[in-house]
Amino acid sequence: MSILFPSRWPATRPDIIQLYSLATPNGQKVGIMLEETGLEYEAHKIDIMAGDQFDDEFKKLNPNSKIPALIDPNGPGGQPITFMESGAILMYLAEKAGHLLPSDPAERWETIQWLFLQVAHVGPMFGQFGHFFKFAREKTTDSYALERYTAEAKRILAVLDQRLQAREWIMGDEMTIADIAIAPWVKALDFYEGHETLGTESFAHVVRYRDQFYARPNVKKGAAVCSI
């Protein structure tokens, strides 16, 4: 099996992982994961504001035209493989590196459940809150959407706060891919400027969790990969 590297974003090191991304919450996940695992990679900025994600070469990596995407020239069986969807990329990189996904079967599946909670709930609901709170307020006179997503974002913050009440990280004492998925979306609330509306500071365990995550040197470095 062979994979053609996009000529628009040429690989100077085609022997290592190629990341195509932007430092949105979903993009940050993979940059942080790569820095935390120490896997070698080369990053290529995909400017979604300029429409790079609709480029035909990028759509060969992700037909859904979303970042991030990834090529591993040394995938399963030594064959190259392409990846889309940040949750799947985190699982793949965790298995490749042997890091950030518990080996114990029960803990592994519990971690994956919290990863899926981010993919299905935290990201979509926080994202919709941000859209209607910051970007669409002057585009509609209907308050239903903003009220709905505000309430849902608050509910999810409460779920996370309860989980973190007696835990340093989502799974306990050790950081996992669940944290790498969740924390960037909590941090995204800074960008949406919605903390007062959501009452974020009242979720003390979530605030502590976000701050300790972004205090990690590898997280700081990974969050800046393909910066906006």
N, C-alpha and C positions, 0 to 999 in steps of 0.2 A: 504494500500500500504506500502511495506517495501523496504528499500534500504540497500544493503550490503555495508558497508564501506570497502574500499580497505585494505586488510590485510598488504600490503606492506608499506602503510602509515597509521598506526593505529591511530584511534581517541582516545585521552585521555579524551576528553569532547564530547561524541557523542550527547549531548543535544544542542550543539551550531553549528553555521555555520562552515562548513569545506571547506577551500580554498585550491585548488591544483594549484600551479602557479610557475612562475619564474618572476623576476623583469625586463622583457622586457617592451616595451611601453604598449602592451596590458595587460600584467600582472600587471604593476603598476596601471593601471586604477582601478582594483578591490581592491587592497590593499589600495589605497588612499580613495576609496569610503567607505570601511569598517571603516577606521579611522575617516573620516569626519562625518559619520553617528553615530558612537559610537556603532554599532552593535557588539555583541560578536562573536568572530570567532577563529578558530584554523587554522594555516597555515602549509601546507606541500609543500616542495620544489620539483618541477618536473624538473630534470636536462635534458633539451632538447639536450644538447651536448652529453650526455650519452645515449640518446634514450629512456628516461623514458616515453615519450609521446606515445611510441609504445607498452608499456606494456599492456597485456590483461586486467588487472584490471583498468588501466587508460582509456582504450578505451571503457569500460563500461560507463564511465562518459562522454567521448567525443569521439565518433566513428571516428571523423575527426582528432584525434591525435594532437590537438592544445591546448595550455594553453591560458587562465585559464579555470578551471572547478570548479564547486561549488556544494556542497550538503547543503541544508537547511533542517534539520530534523523537522522543524516547519514551513512548507510551507502552501500553501492555504488550508483552512479547517483543519489546524493542521496536515496535512499529509506531509511526507517528499517529497522533490522534488530535482532533479538534474538539473544543468544548464551548458550549454556550450555557447560560443560566448559572448565576453566581452560587446558588446552593449546591448544585452538582459539582461545580469547580472546587468548592471548599472540600467536599467529600473526597473527590479525586486526589487533591493535593495532600490531604491528611493521610490517605492511604499510601500515597507515593513516598511521603516523608516519614511515615510511621510516627506521627506527632499530632497532638491536638484532637484526637478522636480515641476515646478509651478502648482498650482491647477487651475488657470484660464485656461479654455479650449484653447483659442487662443494662449496664451503663452506656454502652455504645448506642443501643436503641433508644434510651432515654434522651441522649444527646441529640440524636437525629430527630426525635419528636420536637425538641425545642428549636432546632434548626428549621423544621417545617413550620413551626408557629411563626417564626420570623417571615418566612417566604410567603405564607398564606395570610398572615394577619398584621404583624408589626409593620412591615414595609408598605403593603397596600393601604392600610388605614392611615398611617402617619403621612404617607405620600398624598393621599386624597385630602387629608386635613390641610396639609401645606398648600396644595393647589387651590382649594376654595378659600382658605384664609388669606393667603398672600397674593395669589395671581388672578383669581377670578372674582374678587369681591365687587369690582366695578363692572363686571360683565353680566351679572344676573341680579334680579331683584328678589329672587326666591331664596329664602334663608334655609330651606329644608336641608340641602346638601351640607352646608357648613355646620348646622346644628347636629346632623347625624354623625359626621366624621369627627367633630369635636368630642361628642359623647363617646364614640367608639375609641378614640385615641386615649381619652381619660380612663376608660375601662381597661384597656391594654396596659397602660402605665400601672394601674392598680394590680393587675395580674403579675407583672414583672416585679413590682415592689414587694408583693407577698412572697414571691419565689426567692427574692434576694434578702429577705429579712434575717435569715439565719445562715446565709451562704455568702462567701466572698464573690464567687462566680456562679453562673447559672447551674453548673453541676457540682459546686462545692468548693474545694480548695484549689482546684486546678482550672485554668482557662482552657476552653475547647472551641471548636468551630462554631458552637452555638453562640458564644460571646462575640466572636469575630463577625457573625451575621447580625446580631441584635444591636450591639453598642453603636455602630455607625448610624443606625436609624434613630437612636435616641439623640445622638449628637446632631442629627439633621434638624431637630427642633430649634437649634440655635439659628440656623439659616432661615427657617420659616418665621422667626420672631414671634412665636406663639406661646412662649412660656407662661406669660401672665394669664392668657386665656385658658390654658390647660392646667394651670396651677402646678407646674412641673416641680417647683421647689418643695411642695408638700409630699412628694414621693421621695423621701430622703434616701432610701436604699438605692433607688435608681440613680439619683444624682451622684451618690458616692461611687457607684459602679461605673458610671460613665467617666467620671473624673479619673478613677484609678486605671481604667482601660487606656485612656488617652495620655496618661503619664508615662506609659511604657515607651522606651526609646524606639523599639521596632515598630510600634503602632504609629508613632509620630512620623517615622520615615515612610512607612507603607501608605499612610493616609495622604501623603504628599505626592505619591506616584501619579503621573498624568494629571497634575493639578489643574484646576479650572482657572 
